[in-house]
Amino acid sequence: MVTDAVRFILNSRSIIEIAPLQIYSSALVFSPTTSVIRCQFWDQIRWIKNIPVVPEDWSPALQSLEGHSDFVKDVAFSPDGQLLASASWDNTIRLWDSSTAALRITLRGHSGDVRAVIFSPDSQLLASSSRDNTVRLWDPSTGASRGTVEGHSSGKRTMAFSPDGQLFASASLDYTVRLWDPSTGASRRTLRGHSDVVCAMAFSPDGQVLASSSRDKTIRLWDPSTGTLRSILEGHSSSVCIVSFSPDGQLLASGSGDHTIKIWNPSIGALQITLKGHSTTVDILAFSPDGQLLVSACSSIYLVTDNAVRLWDPLTGASRGILGGHSNWLHAVAFSPDCQLLATACNSHTVRLWDPSTGASCGSLEGHSTVVCGMAFSPDGQLLASASWDNTIRLWDPSTGGSRSTIEGHSEKVDGITFSPDSQLLACVTRDRTVRLWDPSTGASCRTLGGHSDAVCAVAFSPDCQLLASASLDHTVRLWDPSTGASRRTLREHSDAVYAVVFSTDGQVLASASRDNTIKLWNPLIGASYRTLEGHSDAVLAVAFSPDGQILASGSADHTVRLWNPSTGASRGTLEGHPRKRVLVLSFEVAFSPDGRLLATSSEGPIYLWDIKSRGIIHTIHTEGSIRHLSFSSNSSYLETNHGIVEITSLTQVESRSQSNSIVCPLRVSGNWVKWGTENILWLPPDYRPIRGCGTAVRYNVLAITYEPGRVLFIEIDPETIPLGESFGYDGQQQSNADAASVR
């Protein structure tokens, strides 16, 4: 139990320190199912009806260190094992106590992204390299600046201390390596010979050799005392991005853009082993201090990464495991001096600590192999569909969190999913110019609708499910019989891409919105256009009918919403108020309330709630991120969005509301928290936070979160028993007291 308790505290320490009562919610919910502490105190979380699926046992990750406000680019343990330094694109370096994970000091002074950090062998100096083209030296015990190293004619990329701390090496975009006296900052010598940018450097453990690697596909071995070139190692077929000596100096590892790692004998310059397994550029390498392990990874510099940290036996080349599950691009890895910890830094603004001896990846609710780009609940609420860039759709049971089936067969990424009104069909839009129809109850393919000559932008079922309309970049709208897959007719009167289609509530009218700045009204039964609505000065991105069919609303890239009488084509007014923050508007959402009294609109920003009668804004609803889905509930009590639900029951008395008021979503994700109204109720650990751009889905009191590529988290809340008003969550900027000791 003691071991389990330690892991329990380490796993949730960062939130327990600022919101202690989260020990009875977040800490318990996200602990492994076999955790002794979780099992003993499980009755404390009755208000969460459907518990998220979590791993059975503790993962190799011991702890996450949070505090940086931007990507963590590099990490380094001090040789004495007392400190861990992290470098970030927020222009700062943070020093952490490696035994407690407490923040010691924040170092400020760089005016650009901090790209790398390195300790001197005696732990008395810390060097940092920044995008501001400087290298700064610091006293890690006090945080005091010890000077700035300058001299390269172009930006610096990498740094290294000699083992005795008497030399400091820096490499630059100017194809050179410079050697410095770190105590005085004086230049010792300049090493020239590479014909392209120097990417990395490393001193041998005895300080007799300096290895430098370059985009010229070579590794050069130098005598740092004289500046003499000893040998040139050739064999990689692409840039050599990283080099690292084994602790005994008998091996040199190199990682390359050719996706391989090569192990060399530096004394004779001979290649010994080539390690294969990564699917992209290997630019992160580190030997464990005992030389028994070599860790490799691919960072975000080259935009494509396999998100895996691989462990190898450097003597035999055998794989020793993969630390998977990273949801963001990796930037750096580092072993602690005693080999008990491995630190990794990634784009989630966190540093993660792992137990390298296990190397096992724990499972959770997963299935997709890459980013989940969209989710939709079936109208009856029995299923959640998730669409992914792995060309598949997965169907989940939101009541249990279990996967029901996987829909495969698309040859391109799935861009959109729509359920039929009766929940009997699921229509999927992909970049392969087709619409595919599936039976969501079985996951079986029903039919493929082909005919468009360019990408399909949107689909809409008629209210009686007898027709399916598809809009395309090929300037057409196609009407299909979803029961047979037969093409009924093709509507061709638009002169540019068609972005949206919608049926009136009685199914008698079909409206289409186009980049030609118009809306066309069609009789879907005969396929004839009977009216063109003109007035927008830019592309029309969205259209919606009022429930009685008497008003059509259109949202445009000209930042306005126009109201029309669809029977006469006459303008019923223009709603202005959307901010003109962007030259290019990428999305627009419009939705009427079931009683037709309210209209909700959003364009790359807040949601605006309009009173149709007065044409005025009655509420502005601020959300985090763009709105990609917007609809009213059947009783008008709330709005459903991809960021959560907005309770609007009290808004029926519109005459008593003013434009200055604003409301927030009752159940939603905000930052690192699940919130109910304005209160934080459940803190989300780094591994379970939504992926930027993928968002969340909410239906009633069920929240679905895309939290890693291919993974969906379900949380069902019981509103009646939520422990509100008990200081359950810390509302404010998370900040450690140690941060107050930041040094400039």
Number of C-alpha atoms within 10 A of each C-alpha: 9 9 8 16 14 11 20 24 16 18 21 24 21 22 22 20 14 16 18 18 18 23 20 18 22 20 26 22 22 22 24 21 17 13 18 17 19 22 13 10 12 14 10 13 17 15 17 18 15 18 19 20 21 18 17 14 13 20 21 21 23 20 23 23 19 20 18 22 14 17 22 31 28 27 26 24 27 23 19 14 16 16 26 24 28 30 30 27 20 19 21 28 30 23 29 21 16 19 10 12 19 17 23 25 23 22 24 17 12 21 14 17 22 27 25 26 26 25 26 22 17 12 19 15 22 23 25 25 27 25 18 15 22 22 24 19 25 19 16 23 14 12 23 14 19 18 16 15 22 16 14 19 12 14 18 26 22 26 23 22 26 22 17 12 19 15 23 23 24 25 27 22 17 17 21 22 26 21 25 20 17 22 14 10 17 13 17 16 16 16 19 14 10 20 14 17 19 29 23 26 27 23 26 22 17 12 19 15 24 23 26 28 29 24 20 19 21 24 28 20 26 20 17 23 14 10 19 12 17 16 16 15 18 15 11 21 14 18 24 30 25 27 27 24 27 22 17 12 19 13 21 24 26 27 29 26 22 18 19 23 27 20 23 20 16 22 14 10 17 12 17 16 16 15 18 13 10 20 16 20 27 26 28 23 25 23 25 22 18 12 18 15 23 23 24 26 28 30 26 19 12 12 10 13 19 19 23 20 23 21 26 19 16 24 14 10 18 11 16 18 18 19 23 17 16 20 24 19 22 27 24 28 25 23 26 22 17 12 18 14 22 22 25 26 29 23 19 22 22 23 27 22 24 20 18 23 15 14 19 17 16 16 15 15 18 18 15 22 15 16 20 30 22 24 28 23 23 22 16 11 15 14 21 23 25 28 27 23 20 20 21 23 28 25 25 22 17 24 17 14 20 15 18 17 17 19 20 14 11 20 13 16 18 23 19 23 23 22 23 21 17 12 19 15 24 21 24 24 25 23 18 17 20 23 26 22 25 19 17 26 15 12 19 14 16 17 17 18 20 15 12 21 14 17 18 28 21 24 24 22 25 21 17 12 18 13 21 24 26 27 28 25 20 19 21 24 28 22 23 20 17 23 14 11 19 14 16 16 17 17 18 15 13 21 14 19 22 29 26 26 27 25 25 21 17 12 19 14 21 22 26 29 28 27 21 18 22 24 28 20 23 20 15 22 14 9 18 15 17 12 16 16 20 14 11 21 14 19 22 28 28 26 26 25 26 20 17 12 19 14 23 23 24 30 27 27 24 19 25 22 25 19 22 19 17 23 14 10 18 12 16 15 14 16 20 14 12 18 12 14 10 10 9 12 17 12 19 26 23 24 24 25 20 17 13 19 16 23 22 22 27 25 25 21 19 18 24 22 23 22 19 17 9 11 16 16 23 21 22 21 17 14 21 12 14 20 21 18 19 21 21 22 17 11 10 20 17 21 22 20 24 24 26 29 28 23 20 19 12 11 18 15 8 16 10 8 15 13 13 9 11 13 15 19 24 20 26 29 27 19 12 15 20 22 21 20 17 14 20 23 25 21 29 22 17 18 14 20 23 25 19 11 14 21 26 24 26 23 21 14 16 20 23 28 25 27 24 25 24 22 22 28 23 24 21 22 20 13 15 8 11 16 14 15 10 10 15 21 23 20 13 7 7 14 14 16 12 14 16 11 15 17 16 12
